[in-house]
Amino acid sequence: MKVQVINILQRNPTWLTVLLCFILLIWQFFATALSVNVQIIIFISLILLTGIPHGALDHLIQEAIYKKLNKTYHLRNFLLKYLLIMAIYALVWYLFSGLSLLIFLVISAWHFGETDLEKVPKGVLIWSFTKLIYGFYILSFILLTHVDEVKPIVFKMVGTQSNLIESWSFIEMNVKPILYLLGLSFTTIFIIAQSQYLINFEKERMFRLLIILVSSAYLPLLPAFALYFGGWHALCAFDNIYGYLREDAPNLSFKYIYLKSLPFTILAIVSLCVFLWYCNVFAASFDPFSILFIFISLITLPHLVITHQMK
Ligand SMILES: CC1=C(/C=C/C(C)=C/C=C/C(C)=C/C=O)C(C)(C)CCC1
């Protein structure tokens, strides 16, 4: 029995996330509301344990892609390209914060769709569109079920611009219709895509995601986002990357690739701390979560460019 449970968790570690959802919901229901400290601990733990490490494998992915293409891989060139993309995006954030946030939301939606629906064939237009709508739905669900908590973070990220205030009041007043419309659009396009190119989705996997999403709606924003991002998206991404790297090196162990992510995880954490310190000293108004999300956006763009090349 014990061995069976360990096997299931090893094959599908997202069951642990489901378990965590139940623990948090029960705690919240029977004991007290989750304190801010507990929320922050859950958020930071998941971001550090899986969120950042899944992106810290990009150098291995790039190396594997180059190997398949018979191209020579240089870590130095990889790092330069990565940092250049981040620097350009940071400049765009500095000059046009509203546009940058929009870019972040669109690429995140695309990235969530691409990772979660990894079985979907690349280059089939209807499925590409389905992935995007799927990502938008997931992201909107998490953000719009926490609209009051999202608001101050977003306003600190982009400043109080009049067009943002207008769009925000529209969103605030239409949370339910927006979610219904997106849900309906996703269902419709999913059915059309399935009728054109049938894909067999694991029902049990979809059930796990559903539990995580529904639970997230009843939890505060930080644990809600961390449960999806660290407890679902990053774990699925790890699985995809592991499978991709094993195509050329079947003996690769999961422990080995996790350890390989550590140097860049540590580098990312140190850079984040420097970034937080810099913004605290030099920015007019400072909110650590806004800065953290801007930092996540900066590392997401090159990460997406690399993971998109995995076939
Ligand atoms: C939760 C949240 C936000 C969105 C975060 C997103 C979109 C994260 C995407 C991360 C990705 C795609 C990482 C890739 O590995 C906002 C609106 C910025 C601020 C309010 C809280």
PDBQT file of the ligand as one rigid body, heavy atoms in Angstrom, charges set to zero:
ROOT
HETATM    1  C1  LIG A 401      -0.617  36.341 -10.101  1.00  0.00    +0.000 C 
HETATM    2  C2  LIG A 401      -0.550  37.820 -10.341  1.00  0.00    +0.000 C 
HETATM    3  C3  LIG A 401      -0.202  38.344 -11.564  1.00  0.00    +0.000 C 
HETATM    4  C4  LIG A 401       0.156  37.503 -12.726  1.00  0.00    +0.000 C 
HETATM    5  C5  LIG A 401       1.186  36.660 -12.764  1.00  0.00    +0.000 C 
HETATM    6  C6  LIG A 401       1.550  35.877 -13.935  1.00  0.00    +0.000 C 
HETATM    7  C7  LIG A 401       0.865  36.133 -15.194  1.00  0.00    +0.000 C 
HETATM    8  C8  LIG A 401       2.561  34.978 -13.809  1.00  0.00    +0.000 C 
HETATM    9  C9  LIG A 401       3.077  34.163 -14.864  1.00  0.00    +0.000 C 
HETATM   10  C10 LIG A 401       4.166  33.392 -14.693  1.00  0.00    +0.000 C 
HETATM   11  C11 LIG A 401       4.741  32.545 -15.705  1.00  0.00    +0.000 C 
HETATM   12  C12 LIG A 401       4.125  32.383 -17.015  1.00  0.00    +0.000 C 
HETATM   13  C13 LIG A 401       5.891  31.884 -15.405  1.00  0.00    +0.000 C 
HETATM   14  C14 LIG A 401       6.559  30.983 -16.323  1.00  0.00    +0.000 C 
HETATM   15  O1  LIG A 401       7.189  30.045 -16.012  1.00  0.00    +0.000 OA
HETATM   16  C15 LIG A 401      -0.178  39.835 -11.803  1.00  0.00    +0.000 C 
HETATM   17  C16 LIG A 401      -1.332  40.208 -12.718  1.00  0.00    +0.000 C 
HETATM   18  C17 LIG A 401       1.123  40.233 -12.453  1.00  0.00    +0.000 C 
HETATM   19  C18 LIG A 401      -0.271  40.632 -10.503  1.00  0.00    +0.000 C 
HETATM   20  C19 LIG A 401      -1.191  40.078  -9.518  1.00  0.00    +0.000 C 
HETATM   21  C20 LIG A 401      -0.914  38.662  -9.161  1.00  0.00    +0.000 C 
ENDROOT
TORSDOF 0
